[in-house]
């Protein structure tokens, strides 16, 4: 008999439609958290400059969890997921899942090892109750909390 996959709630911020990843967060049902933010860069889209970057600065998460080299991200994700036998990712937006999948790729035909993954996108889990909207970690926590409320676990 297999154990139930660990439910992990994910959120990400990026520089506009199809733009570079700014930050990614995962919050597991067992309350473990993963958060990485990349150093701020030039060429920020106006909406992102007005709504995402100030939140990174205000919450201090950009410096505390900064990834200096984007090539580290796949390995850090793999290490964080390693304790689980299987993972079920839950997001409120498809591009969060896309960014996660893209982050696993290390080169042509190469990717990091992960536990078996399943994924779910639920529009009804919008992170509007986030303590700091447009901060991936706060948004992932809000998605988890709303999911727990909807499932009757709170």
TORVEXZA-282689 format. One line per 8 residues: their letters; for each residue x, y, z of N, C-alpha, C, O, CB. Coordinates in nm, 4 decimals, decimal comma. Atoms other than C-alpha are relative to their C-alpha. Glycine has a CB too. Layout:
BEGIN
A) X:Y:Z:X:Y:Z:X:Y:Z:X:Y:Z:X:Y:Z; ...
//
This chain:
BEGIN
XXXXXXXX) 0,0841:-0,1179:0,0000:0,0000:0,0000:0,0000:0,0890:0,1247:0,0000:0,1826:0,1348:0,0792:-0,0959:-0,0005:0,1223; -0,0814:-0,1207:0,0135:0,1412:0,3374:-0,1004:-0,0534:0,1114:0,0892:-0,1738:0,1237:0,1116:0,0036:0,0464:-0,1462; 0,0404:-0,1176:-0,0770:0,1391:0,6457:0,1151:-0,0571:0,1050:-0,0930:-0,0218:0,1121:-0,2107:0,1189:0,0575:0,0795; 0,0563:-0,1114:0,0760:-0,0624:0,9427:0,0003:0,1125:0,0987:-0,0335:0,1976:0,1262:0,0511:-0,1147:0,0708:0,0805; -0,1036:-0,0998:0,0328:0,1547:1,1946:-0,1887:-0,0110:0,1221:0,0919:-0,1197:0,1585:0,1369:-0,0121:0,0440:-0,1485; -0,0005:-0,1237:-0,0774:0,2576:1,5015:0,0068:-0,0597:0,1103:-0,0870:-0,0145:0,1333:-0,1992:0,1451:0,0374:0,0477; 0,0580:-0,1133:0,0723:0,0392:1,7921:-0,1006:0,0890:0,1214:0,0231:0,1204:0,1570:0,1367:-0,1476:0,0284:0,0463; -0,0893:-0,1155:-0,0037:0,2574:2,0916:-0,1840:-0,0652:0,1111:-0,0813:-0,1039:0,0910:-0,1964:0,1429:-0,0353:-0,0556
XXXXXXXX) 0,0645:-0,1149:0,0627:0,1162:2,4344:-0,2668:0,1088:0,0916:-0,0528:0,2053:0,1225:0,0170:-0,0935:0,0753:0,1003; -0,1071:-0,0726:0,0688:0,3152:2,6415:-0,5127:-0,0499:0,1335:-0,0533:-0,1649:0,1472:-0,0950:0,0569:-0,0842:-0,1148; 0,0273:-0,1296:0,0618:0,3277:3,0022:-0,6250:0,1327:0,0552:-0,0511:0,2389:0,0234:0,0023:-0,0686:0,0997:0,1015; -0,1203:-0,0607:0,0568:0,5735:3,2005:-0,8359:-0,0331:0,1406:-0,0487:-0,1487:0,1729:-0,0760:0,0570:-0,0866:-0,1162; 0,0115:-0,1343:0,0579:0,6289:3,5554:-0,9526:0,1019:0,0083:-0,1123:0,2112:-0,0475:-0,1028:0,0235:0,1137:0,1081; -0,0903:-0,0148:0,1138:0,7844:3,6483:-1,2846:-0,0184:0,1378:-0,0605:-0,1146:0,2086:-0,0306:-0,0249:-0,1103:-0,1060; -0,0044:-0,1344:0,0572:0,8639:3,9567:-1,4875:-0,0923:0,0110:-0,1212:-0,0464:0,0112:-0,2355:0,1438:0,0365:-0,0396; 0,0970:-0,0138:0,1083:0,5445:3,9906:-1,6910:-0,0242:-0,1315:-0,0712:0,0391:-0,2327:-0,0412:0,0469:0,1039:-0,0994
XXXXXXXX) 0,0395:0,1184:0,0747:0,3888:3,7433:-1,9310:0,1219:-0,0637:-0,0658:0,1899:-0,0007:-0,1469:-0,1060:0,0354:-0,1057; -0,1125:0,0797:0,0518:0,6499:3,4760:-2,0134:0,1369:0,0575:0,0374:0,2385:0,0190:-0,0205:-0,0101:-0,0105:-0,1509; -0,1258:-0,0617:-0,0405:0,9151:3,6877:-1,8384:0,0812:-0,0878:0,0933:0,0379:-0,1966:0,1313:-0,0267:0,1317:0,0662; -0,0906:0,0732:-0,0883:1,2041:3,5745:-1,6205:-0,0619:-0,0232:0,1370:-0,1375:0,0597:0,1877:0,1314:0,0752:0,0147; 0,0444:0,0339:-0,1346:1,1312:3,4038:-1,2905:0,0627:0,0948:0,1009:0,1834:0,1192:0,0982:0,0352:-0,1458:0,0340; -0,0475:-0,0873:-0,1071:1,1582:3,6394:-0,9933:0,0087:-0,0771:0,1310:0,1072:-0,0652:0,2037:-0,0925:0,1220:0,0158; -0,0008:0,0774:-0,1239:1,0646:3,4058:-0,7080:-0,0927:-0,1203:-0,0133:-0,1842:-0,1224:-0,0956:-0,0422:0,0880:0,1199; 0,0821:0,1213:-0,0022:0,9166:3,0636:-0,6349:-0,0091:-0,0478:0,1441:0,0885:-0,0447:0,2190:0,0594:-0,1119:-0,0931
XXXXXXXX) 0,0197:0,0526:-0,1352:0,7671:2,9187:-0,3186:-0,0825:-0,1267:-0,0047:-0,1696:-0,1437:-0,0901:-0,0678:0,1043:0,0901; 0,0798:0,1203:-0,0201:0,6344:2,5829:-0,2090:-0,0240:-0,0144:0,1501:0,0669:0,0038:0,2311:0,0711:-0,1275:-0,0597; 0,0369:0,0225:-0,1387:0,4508:2,5134:0,1145:-0,0661:-0,1370:0,0069:-0,1692:-0,1601:-0,0563:-0,0952:0,1133:0,0543; 0,0509:0,1363:-0,0098:0,3930:2,1499:0,2075:-0,1047:-0,0111:0,1101:-0,1108:0,0716:0,2010:0,1145:-0,0981:0,0260; 0,1020:0,0242:-0,0998:0,1056:2,0124:0,4074:0,0626:-0,0256:0,1371:-0,0017:-0,0019:0,2394:-0,0873:-0,1179:-0,0414; -0,0683:0,0225:-0,1277:0,3599:1,9168:0,6756:0,0669:0,1283:0,0520:0,1424:0,1245:0,1491:0,1050:-0,1113:-0,0155; -0,0439:-0,1350:-0,0380:0,4423:2,2929:0,7002:0,1447:0,0319:-0,0365:0,1938:0,1391:-0,0012:-0,0176:0,0181:0,1470; -0,1312:-0,0369:0,0514:0,7884:2,2713:0,5421:-0,0191:0,1036:-0,1093:-0,1186:0,1006:-0,1817:0,0774:-0,1243:-0,0535
XXXXXXXX) 0,0096:-0,1070:0,1000:0,8546:2,5733:0,3209:0,1287:0,0099:-0,0803:0,2387:-0,0140:-0,0303:-0,0308:0,1349:0,0673; -0,1103:-0,0248:0,0921:1,0755:2,6439:0,0230:-0,0266:0,1355:-0,0631:-0,1373:0,1613:-0,1105:0,0134:-0,1140:-0,1093; 0,0163:-0,1301:0,0648:1,1323:2,9959:-0,1058:0,1334:0,0460:-0,0544:0,2340:0,0460:0,0165:-0,0575:0,1046:0,0980; -0,1196:-0,0563:0,0609:1,3853:3,1372:-0,3467:-0,0403:0,1223:-0,0810:-0,1407:0,1217:-0,1522:0,0728:-0,1049:-0,0893; 0,0204:-0,1223:0,0783:1,4043:3,4855:-0,4935:0,1325:0,0341:-0,0665:0,2392:0,0215:-0,0065:-0,0513:0,1195:0,0900; -0,1202:-0,0360:0,0729:1,6480:3,5983:-0,7565:0,0314:0,1462:0,0221:-0,0587:0,2265:0,0463:-0,0155:-0,0297:-0,1492; -0,0362:-0,1409:-0,0149:1,8430:3,9209:-0,7274:-0,0817:0,0857:-0,0970:-0,1117:0,0444:-0,2090:0,1518:0,0204:-0,0243; 0,0787:-0,0900:0,0841:1,6484:4,2141:-0,8637:0,0803:0,0364:-0,1230:0,2027:0,0481:-0,1178:-0,0413:0,1272:0,0776
XXXXXXXX) -0,0668:-0,0215:0,1275:1,7265:4,2896:-1,2229:-0,0566:0,1240:-0,0689:-0,1621:0,1752:-0,0314:-0,0150:-0,1236:-0,0905; 0,0482:-0,1134:0,0769:1,6933:4,5734:-1,4687:-0,0973:-0,0498:-0,1058:-0,1032:-0,1698:-0,1329:0,1175:0,0774:-0,0648; 0,0952:0,0382:0,1029:1,4263:4,5740:-1,7359:-0,1301:-0,0526:0,0570:-0,2035:-0,1247:-0,0105:0,0605:-0,1030:-0,0896; 0,1226:0,0462:-0,0642:1,1451:4,5107:-1,4916:-0,1203:0,0633:-0,0678:-0,1225:0,1838:-0,0925:0,0008:0,0332:0,1507; 0,1243:-0,0494:0,0599:0,8008:4,5416:-1,6492:-0,0676:0,0962:0,0977:-0,0580:0,0768:0,2188:-0,0957:-0,1182:-0,0365; 0,0597:-0,1003:-0,0890:0,6050:4,8420:-1,5130:-0,0929:-0,0578:0,1071:-0,0849:-0,0174:0,2231:-0,0764:0,0992:-0,0819; 0,0916:0,0560:-0,1009:0,3324:4,6341:-1,3416:0,0785:-0,0736:0,1084:0,0461:-0,0637:0,2268:-0,1023:-0,0960:-0,0663; -0,0832:0,0745:-0,0948:0,5966:4,4127:-1,1791:0,0767:0,0978:0,0894:0,0865:0,0769:0,2103:0,0987:-0,0943:-0,0752
XXXXXXXX) -0,0726:-0,1006:-0,0776:0,7996:4,7168:-1,0712:-0,0898:0,0654:0,1050:-0,0442:0,0992:0,2142:0,0579:0,1068:-0,0931; 0,0939:-0,0651:-0,0923:0,4887:4,8647:-0,9075:-0,0614:-0,0951:0,1017:-0,0967:-0,0520:0,2115:-0,1100:0,0659:-0,0778; 0,0773:0,0909:-0,0843:0,3361:4,5496:-0,7549:0,0779:-0,1168:0,0601:0,0386:-0,1673:0,1653:-0,1115:-0,0539:-0,0785; -0,0732:0,1173:-0,0495:0,5939:4,2715:-0,7067:0,1292:0,0416:0,0704:0,1554:-0,0009:0,1830:0,0318:-0,0963:-0,1160; -0,1303:-0,0379:-0,0560:0,9325:4,4327:-0,6455:-0,0141:0,0710:0,1354:0,0626:0,0402:0,2266:0,0749:0,0906:-0,0985; 0,0143:-0,0628:-0,1324:0,8098:4,6601:-0,3605:-0,0334:-0,1003:0,1102:0,0093:-0,0829:0,2243:-0,1077:0,1065:-0,0049; 0,0344:0,1019:-0,1003:0,6662:4,3533:-0,1828:0,1243:-0,0802:0,0365:0,1451:-0,1121:0,1536:-0,1119:-0,0945:-0,0526; -0,1258:0,0693:-0,0296:0,9990:4,1710:-0,2155:0,0859:0,0840:0,0942:0,1430:0,0324:0,1903:0,0775:-0,0305:-0,1303
XXXXXXXX) -0,0824:-0,0883:-0,0839:1,1756:4,4699:-0,0651:-0,0619:0,0157:0,1387:0,0091:0,0079:0,2390:0,0166:0,1385:-0,0667; 0,0676:-0,0247:-0,1277:0,9160:4,5322:0,2081:0,0042:-0,1213:0,0926:0,0173:-0,1055:0,2139:-0,1443:0,0401:-0,0246; 0,0010:0,1201:-0,0834:0,9084:4,1713:0,3291:0,1403:-0,0514:0,0283:0,1579:-0,1401:0,1119:-0,0815:-0,1087:-0,0664; -0,1382:0,0406:-0,0220:1,2856:4,1331:0,3118:0,0332:-0,1379:-0,0536:0,1415:-0,1900:-0,0270:0,0302:0,0039:0,1448; -0,0238:0,1365:0,0455:1,2520:3,7993:0,1382:0,0988:-0,0074:-0,1150:0,1621:-0,1111:-0,1347:-0,1294:-0,0633:-0,0412; -0,0909:0,0047:0,1145:1,4563:3,8943:-0,1674:0,1432:-0,0277:0,0451:0,2129:-0,1087:-0,0160:-0,0062:0,1318:-0,0788; -0,1360:0,0207:-0,0479:1,7794:3,9121:0,0311:0,0169:-0,1262:0,0810:0,1173:-0,1960:0,0672:0,0427:0,1160:0,0813; -0,0094:0,1150:-0,0907:1,7088:3,6404:0,2874:0,0063:-0,1331:-0,0738:0,0760:-0,2248:-0,0306:-0,1178:-0,0008:0,0945
XXXXXXXX) 0,0074:0,1267:0,0714:1,6357:3,3696:0,0316:0,0572:0,0100:-0,1416:0,0228:-0,0709:-0,2278:-0,1439:-0,0474:-0,0058; -0,0488:-0,0234:0,1360:1,8265:3,4991:-0,2701:0,0793:-0,1182:-0,0535:0,1560:-0,1819:0,0188:0,0858:0,1248:-0,0038; -0,0788:0,0992:0,0720:1,9645:3,2543:-0,5225:0,0946:0,0802:-0,0889:0,0502:0,1544:-0,1765:-0,0914:-0,1008:-0,0844; -0,0969:-0,0784:0,0758:2,2820:3,3983:-0,6653:0,0087:-0,0499:-0,1438:0,0172:0,0302:-0,2368:0,1380:-0,0058:0,0668; -0,0150:0,0602:0,1317:2,3036:3,1575:-0,9592:-0,1270:-0,0787:-0,0335:-0,1628:-0,1720:0,0383:0,1258:-0,0921:-0,0052; 0,1241:0,0685:0,0391:1,9858:3,0470:-1,1386:0,0207:-0,1497:-0,0239:-0,0743:-0,2274:-0,0150:-0,0572:0,0642:-0,1258; -0,0278:0,1416:0,0237:2,1561:2,7153:-1,2160:-0,0129:-0,0836:0,1273:-0,0229:-0,2061:0,1196:0,1393:-0,0164:-0,0581; 0,0160:0,0699:-0,1280:2,1273:2,6259:-0,8443:-0,1430:-0,0467:0,0211:-0,1647:-0,1482:0,0874:0,0419:0,0901:0,1152
XXXXXXXX) 0,1402:0,0232:-0,0324:1,7465:2,6264:-0,8448:-0,0440:-0,1454:-0,0177:-0,1057:-0,1996:0,0740:-0,0858:0,0882:-0,0848; 0,0464:0,1387:0,0137:1,6844:2,2762:-0,9888:0,0495:-0,0909:0,1123:-0,0247:-0,1761:0,1611:0,0449:-0,0560:-0,1331; -0,0598:0,0852:-0,1019:1,9180:2,1184:-0,7343:-0,0580:0,0300:0,1387:-0,0748:-0,0605:0,2205:0,1520:0,0183:0,0012; 0,0621:-0,0359:-0,1271:1,7681:2,3098:-0,4432:-0,1432:-0,0535:0,0079:-0,1868:-0,0984:0,1139:0,0009:0,1527:0,0187; 0,1354:0,0565:0,0031:1,4169:2,2044:-0,5492:0,0070:-0,1507:0,0240:-0,0682:-0,2043:0,1055:-0,0702:0,0306:-0,1360; -0,0133:0,1454:-0,0146:1,5265:1,8406:-0,5808:0,0342:-0,0382:0,1437:-0,0209:-0,1340:0,1978:0,1077:-0,0538:-0,0953; -0,0382:0,0275:-0,1390:1,6887:1,8492:-0,2374:-0,1190:0,0203:0,0938:-0,1395:-0,0586:0,1861:0,1176:0,0906:0,0428; 0,1148:-0,0277:-0,0858:1,3767:2,0026:-0,0812:-0,1078:-0,1076:-0,0146:-0,1720:-0,1441:0,0839:-0,0582:0,1376:-0,0328
XXXXXXXX) 0,1018:0,1021:0,0247:1,1466:1,7421:-0,2412:0,0436:-0,1404:0,0427:-0,0410:-0,2278:0,0617:-0,0359:-0,0011:-0,1465; -0,0550:0,1344:-0,0234:1,3744:1,4448:-0,1599:-0,0617:-0,0765:0,1176:-0,0744:-0,1985:0,1073:0,1462:0,0110:0,0227; 0,0560:0,0775:-0,1113:1,2178:1,3541:0,1793:-0,1350:-0,0665:-0,0300:-0,1777:-0,1544:0,0448:-0,0155:0,0891:0,1187; 0,1338:0,0513:0,0279:0,8826:1,2762:0,0151:0,0055:-0,1184:-0,0964:0,0872:-0,1217:-0,1885:-0,0886:0,1111:-0,0579; 0,0108:0,1150:0,0902:0,7882:0,9451:-0,1483:-0,0654:0,0390:-0,1316:-0,0311:-0,0143:-0,2371:-0,0793:-0,1124:0,0662; 0,0716:-0,0514:0,1175:0,5570:1,1287:-0,3905:-0,0531:0,1380:0,0364:-0,0753:0,1679:0,1538:-0,1173:-0,0970:-0,0447; 0,0440:-0,1376:-0,0226:0,4395:1,4883:-0,4331:-0,1158:0,0321:-0,0938:-0,1133:-0,0009:-0,2124:0,1170:0,1002:-0,0211; 0,1130:-0,0507:0,0786:0,1090:1,6364:-0,5489:0,0042:0,1520:0,0110:-0,0297:0,2082:0,1152:-0,1392:-0,0586:0,0508
XXXXXXXX) -0,0086:-0,1467:0,0027:0,1636:2,0015:-0,6484:-0,1370:0,0588:-0,0274:-0,2104:0,0101:-0,1134:0,1016:0,0480:-0,1069; 0,1282:-0,0683:0,0171:-0,1359:2,2333:-0,6196:0,0285:0,1484:-0,0191:0,0977:0,2099:0,0620:-0,0953:-0,0243:0,1228; -0,0195:-0,1414:0,0322:-0,1413:2,5802:-0,7782:-0,1329:0,0630:-0,0361:-0,2304:-0,0056:-0,0668:0,1008:0,0171:-0,1154; 0,1203:-0,0714:0,0421:-0,3962:2,8473:-0,8521:0,0145:0,0584:-0,1404:-0,0778:0,1218:-0,1915:-0,0321:0,1111:0,0991; -0,0242:-0,0549:0,1331:-0,2422:2,9393:-1,1875:0,0914:-0,0945:-0,0781:0,1924:-0,1394:-0,0239:0,0626:0,1423:0,0092; -0,0782:0,0986:0,0764:-0,1050:2,7147:-1,4681:0,1469:0,0363:-0,0174:0,2325:-0,0521:-0,0211:-0,0613:-0,0181:-0,1351; -0,1387:-0,0392:0,0241:0,2102:2,9170:-1,5200:0,0894:-0,0294:0,1205:0,2105:-0,0447:0,1047:0,0071:0,1483:-0,0346; -0,0799:0,0396:-0,1159:0,3213:2,8398:-1,1630:0,0520:-0,1426:-0,0178:0,1676:-0,1712:0,0131:-0,0832:0,0113:0,1298
XXXXXXXX) -0,0398:0,1378:0,0265:0,3278:2,4708:-1,2571:0,1027:-0,0034:-0,1139:0,2021:-0,0757:-0,1070:-0,1238:-0,0869:-0,0351; -0,0941:-0,0059:0,1127:0,4991:2,5520:-1,5879:0,1384:0,0426:0,0481:0,2390:-0,0179:0,0108:-0,0510:0,0976:-0,1085; -0,1293:-0,0495:-0,0501:0,7717:2,7483:-1,4067:0,0699:-0,1049:0,0843:0,1917:-0,1210:0,0762:-0,0193:0,1280:0,0820; -0,0565:0,1070:-0,0807:0,8207:2,4646:-1,1604:0,0624:-0,1064:-0,0909:0,1770:-0,1463:-0,0701:-0,1083:-0,0625:0,0910; -0,0493:0,1041:0,0912:0,8581:2,2089:-1,4418:0,1240:0,0471:-0,0748:0,2201:-0,0282:-0,0906:-0,1094:-0,0403:-0,1000; -0,1154:-0,0543:0,0714:1,0951:2,4328:-1,6332:0,1223:0,0059:0,0918:0,2354:-0,0137:0,0474:-0,0320:0,1403:-0,0553; -0,1116:-0,0104:-0,0947:1,3046:2,4763:-1,3181:0,0683:-0,1346:0,0258:0,1814:-0,1373:0,0743:-0,0495:0,0578:0,1317; -0,0595:0,1326:-0,0213:1,3668:2,0989:-1,3021:0,1021:-0,0368:-0,1074:0,1819:-0,1285:-0,0883:-0,1088:-0,1052:0,0041
XXXXXXXX) -0,0847:0,0324:0,1149:1,5513:2,0999:-1,6358:0,1390:0,0608:0,0190:0,1533:0,1796:0,0478:-0,0642:0,0513:-0,1318; -0,1376:-0,0468:-0,0195:1,9295:2,1234:-1,6141:0,0792:0,0114:-0,1297:0,1882:0,0686:-0,1308:0,0721:-0,0926:0,0938; -0,0683:-0,0057:0,1282:2,0241:2,0875:-1,9798:-0,0782:-0,0794:-0,1025:-0,1849:-0,1328:-0,0723:0,1437:-0,0532:0,0117; 0,0680:0,0721:0,1079:1,9301:1,9282:-2,3108:-0,0193:-0,1469:0,0392:0,0771:-0,2221:0,0533:0,0807:0,0108:-0,1325; 0,0320:0,1378:-0,0356:1,7524:1,6048:-2,2190:0,0365:-0,0385:0,1422:0,0400:-0,1569:0,1754:0,0683:-0,0916:-0,0931; -0,0426:0,0288:-0,1377:1,8586:1,6360:-1,8550:-0,0872:0,0757:0,0989:-0,1288:0,1889:0,0743:0,1487:0,0373:0,0205; 0,0772:-0,0629:-0,1066:1,6672:1,7084:-1,5358:0,0442:-0,0581:0,1328:0,1091:-0,1627:0,1373:-0,1526:-0,0200:-0,0212; -0,0302:0,0531:-0,1327:1,7065:1,6650:-1,1626:-0,0992:-0,1101:0,0337:-0,2102:-0,1139:-0,0193:-0,0039:0,1120:0,1072
XXXXXXXX) 0,0891:0,1053:-0,0472:1,5595:1,3605:-0,9933:-0,0953:0,0574:0,1045:-0,0570:0,1405:0,1869:0,0808:-0,1190:0,0587; 0,1013:-0,0387:-0,0984:1,2399:1,4114:-0,7955:-0,0806:-0,1232:0,0359:-0,0759:-0,2235:-0,0353:-0,0927:0,1137:-0,0545; 0,0974:0,1062:-0,0239:0,9889:1,1884:-0,6272:-0,1049:0,0053:-0,1118:-0,1115:0,1049:-0,1839:-0,0670:0,0147:0,1420; 0,1078:-0,0084:0,0988:0,6954:1,0991:-0,8537:-0,0869:0,1234:0,0274:-0,1200:0,1542:0,1419:-0,0868:-0,1292:0,0024; 0,0752:-0,1254:-0,0116:0,4978:1,4172:-0,9231:-0,1349:-0,0102:-0,0699:-0,1450:-0,0654:-0,1795:0,0807:0,1164:-0,0587; 0,1277:-0,0262:0,0656:0,1318:1,4866:-0,9946:-0,0296:0,1465:0,0242:0,0233:0,2065:0,1178:-0,1162:-0,0937:0,0542; 0,0245:-0,1438:-0,0071:-0,0068:1,8347:-1,0473:-0,1471:0,0311:-0,0203:-0,2187:-0,0386:-0,0923:0,0840:0,0738:-0,1037; 0,1398:-0,0428:0,0062:-0,3362:2,0152:-1,0082:-0,0038:0,1522:-0,0010:0,0641:0,2176:0,0781:-0,0825:-0,0573:0,1201
XXXXXXXX) 0,0204:-0,1450:0,0043:-0,4399:2,3676:-1,1032:-0,1461:0,0246:0,0348:-0,2366:-0,0304:-0,0280:0,0373:0,0613:-0,1417; 0,1351:-0,0280:-0,0467:-0,7426:2,5041:-0,9200:-0,0236:0,1498:0,0031:0,0392:0,2224:0,0800:-0,0237:-0,0610:0,1390; 0,0318:-0,1424:0,0068:-0,8872:2,8405:-1,0063:-0,0639:0,0497:0,1302:-0,0507:0,1672:0,1647:-0,0935:0,0274:-0,1181; 0,0691:-0,0398:-0,1226:-1,0892:2,8415:-0,6813:0,0939:0,0208:0,1186:0,0479:0,0479:0,2295:-0,1025:-0,1034:0,0358; -0,0963:-0,0192:-0,1078:-0,7698:2,8695:-0,4767:0,0781:0,1297:-0,0124:0,1882:0,1402:0,0416:0,0954:-0,1152:0,0038; -0,0690:-0,1278:0,0160:-0,6761:3,2246:-0,5738:0,0505:0,0517:0,1332:-0,0181:0,0408:0,2349:-0,0922:0,1030:-0,0641; -0,0661:-0,0408:-0,1243:-0,4403:3,3729:-0,3169:-0,0380:0,1416:0,0430:0,0473:0,2167:0,0905:0,1504:-0,0094:-0,0161; 0,0422:-0,1360:-0,0343:-0,6459:3,6872:-0,2558:0,0087:0,0288:0,1499:0,0092:0,1455:0,1892:-0,1416:0,0230:-0,0477
XXXXXXXX) -0,0114:-0,0205:-0,1440:-0,6190:3,6346:0,1218:0,1454:0,0015:0,0472:0,1722:-0,0129:0,1665:-0,0766:-0,1081:0,0736; -0,1416:-0,0003:-0,0326:-0,2405:3,6532:0,1107:0,0346:0,1168:0,0909:-0,0149:0,2281:0,0736:0,0838:0,0055:-0,1270; -0,0463:-0,1052:-0,0899:-0,0731:3,8474:0,3893:0,0764:0,1081:-0,0780:0,0660:0,2269:-0,0476:0,0894:-0,0597:0,1111; -0,0761:-0,0914:0,0854:0,1558:4,0040:0,1256:-0,0228:-0,0401:-0,1452:0,0589:-0,1131:-0,2015:0,1528:-0,0021:0,0358; 0,0258:0,0380:0,1399:-0,0023:3,9717:-0,2225:0,1209:0,0285:-0,0900:0,1866:0,1319:-0,0777:-0,1232:0,0752:-0,0533; -0,1102:-0,0049:0,0955:0,2557:3,9121:-0,4972:0,1345:-0,0330:0,0638:0,2396:-0,0062:0,0055:0,0065:0,1365:-0,0639; -0,1174:0,0629:-0,0588:0,5043:3,7581:-0,2549:-0,0287:-0,1491:-0,0088:-0,1242:-0,1973:0,0522:0,0279:0,0488:0,1507; 0,0292:0,1404:0,0288:0,5271:3,3958:-0,3670:-0,0173:-0,0832:0,1268:-0,1046:-0,1700:0,1309:0,1104:-0,0593:-0,0848
XXXXXXXX) 0,0120:0,0780:-0,1226:0,5784:3,2585:-0,0143:-0,1323:0,0291:0,0713:-0,2022:-0,0634:0,1124:0,1179:0,0294:0,0932; 0,1269:-0,0361:-0,0639:0,2854:3,4499:0,1355:-0,1180:-0,0525:-0,0815:-0,2171:-0,0985:-0,0248:-0,0107:0,1530:0,0169; 0,1084:0,0491:0,0860:0,0692:3,3551:-0,1639:-0,0140:-0,1519:0,0096:-0,1261:-0,2026:0,0133:0,0247:0,0412:-0,1460; 0,0069:0,1464:-0,0123:0,1594:2,9832:-0,1378:-0,0629:-0,0390:0,1339:-0,1408:-0,1340:0,1406:0,1414:-0,0628:-0,0133; 0,0634:0,0255:-0,1303:0,0668:2,9916:0,2322:-0,1505:0,0246:-0,0074:-0,2294:-0,0534:0,0459:0,0629:0,0891:0,1095; 0,1425:-0,0332:0,0121:-0,2654:3,1581:0,1465:-0,0745:-0,1064:-0,0810:-0,1883:-0,1406:-0,0489:-0,0174:0,1384:-0,0658; 0,0624:0,1057:0,0808:-0,3389:2,8943:-0,1192:-0,0211:-0,1245:0,0871:-0,1275:-0,1863:0,0838:0,0882:-0,0343:-0,1251; 0,0137:0,1158:-0,0898:-0,2710:2,6185:0,1352:-0,1126:0,0229:0,1012:-0,1953:-0,0656:0,1230:0,1335:-0,0274:0,0743
XXXXXXXX) 0,1018:-0,0287:-0,1015:-0,4889:2,7871:0,3986:-0,1405:-0,0049:-0,0585:-0,2318:-0,0584:0,0044:0,0251:0,1368:0,0629; 0,1304:0,0047:0,0638:-0,7779:2,8319:0,1584:-0,0378:-0,1444:-0,0340:-0,1529:-0,1841:-0,0157:-0,0009:0,0872:-0,1266; 0,0242:0,1410:0,0309:-0,7449:2,4689:0,0446:-0,0450:-0,0746:0,1270:-0,1420:-0,1503:0,1234:0,1284:-0,0659:-0,0597; 0,0369:0,0655:-0,1262:-0,7571:2,3502:0,4080:-0,1410:0,0392:0,0433:-0,2186:-0,0450:0,0886:0,1007:0,0359:0,1105; 0,1343:-0,0474:-0,0346:-1,0648:2,5646:0,4717:-0,1039:-0,0679:-0,0876:-0,2067:-0,1141:-0,0382:-0,0095:0,1532:-0,0148; 0,0953:0,0603:0,0940:-1,2376:2,4302:0,1601:-0,0176:-0,1497:0,0259:-0,1260:-0,2046:0,0062:0,0464:0,0225:-0,1443; 0,0055:0,1439:-0,0269:-1,1523:2,0709:0,2576:-0,0568:-0,0293:0,1386:-0,0783:-0,1450:0,1746:0,1393:-0,0614:-0,0129; 0,0558:0,0183:-0,1346:-1,2895:2,1311:0,6093:0,1032:-0,0413:0,1031:0,0671:-0,0939:0,2084:-0,1089:-0,1025:-0,0037
XX) -0,1056:0,0380:-0,0938:-0,9526:2,0745:0,7782:0,0375:0,1109:0,0969:0,1263:0,0930:0,1802:0,1219:-0,0424:-0,0756; -0,0328:-0,1118:-0,0897:-0,9491:2,4119:0,9548:-0,1192:0,0302:0,0865:-0,1138:0,1209:0,1695:0,0426:0,1261:-0,0792
//
